[in-house]
Amino acid sequence: MNRRRQSSQPSVSIIGPGNWGSSLAHALAAAGVPLHEVIVRAASRRSAVKSVRSLPLTTLDRAQLDADVLWLCVPDSAIAQVTRRLVRQVAARASNLQGQIVVHSSGALSGQVLKIAAHAGASVASVHPLMSFPTRTPVALQGVPFAIEADGAARRILNRIVRRIGGRPFAIDAAGKTLYHAVGMLSSPLLVSHLVAAHQVAALAGFSPRQARRLIEPIARATLDNVFLRGAGKSFSGPIARGDVQTIRLHLRALKPHPMVAGVYRSGALYALEALPAPGKRELRRLLRQK
């Protein structure tokens, strides 16, 4: 497929080694995938953090951009702009992207955001890991699901790379990407937000942060283990599962001076009434909808 390829193993260049890009770069290097370049901003190159300092760093104006796969690991809002710069850089050398694959890692955006690269001859795709990358410290990718939106030969090449670094690739259509990405949002960032709310309520009850962690961590970990081992219905307990209207009323009364966390409580409880087994749903629903 690629007239630039020097070996049977596809080569990769990474544009933007943020939290995710740092993990990807280290995974590619560890798996023996040829990593031609890790393209950073000029300021980033001068002060490269430990997570990428040992990698082949360069800047976009100096990059060769000759790898089989040019993998953008930049924020969603920057993808179109960086792609335009990349295409201009290649065009300035009287060349194009024929035979190469340009990839972004947005879970919500389709490959359409890379259309300027497609006009320059590239195959375009998106490859999104459903995993949390909260810092530059590399995260192991073994067993991580990767949603791949690509066609034909490009999909086969990207599947191969993802498997090589330990991931589990699966195909996704552009139409399903936004809801797919919402799954990730609910599974990680909003789960963190929910636990922050629990810590806030513990603070309101007079517990120190250390005490709050000792209270919350065992039950939160046990709940996650139970859900994935036994299923949600068999893991659901507490006053809603018992239909205990009086206890829910006490909770709401105590939370009333704190409307933000009270809203988290109400919305979670109302969804539980819709999705999980509980007696006395009508009365509980009426109580939770009162302001």
Secondary structure, DSSP 4 states (H G I P E B T S, - for coil): --TT--SSSPPEEEE--SHHHHHHHHHHHHHT--EEEEEE-HHHHHT--HHHHTS-EEETTT----SSEEEE-S-GGGHHHHHHHHHHHHHTTT---TT-EEEE--SSS-GGGGHHHHHTT-EEEEEEE-S---SSSPPP-TT-EEEEE--HHHHHHHHHHHHHTT-EEEE--GGGHHHHHHHHHHHTHHHHHHHHHHHHHHHHTT--HHHHHHHHHHHHHHHHHHHHHH-SGGG--SHHHHT-HHHHHHHHHHHTT-HHHHHHHHHHHHHHHHHS--S-HHHHHHHHH--
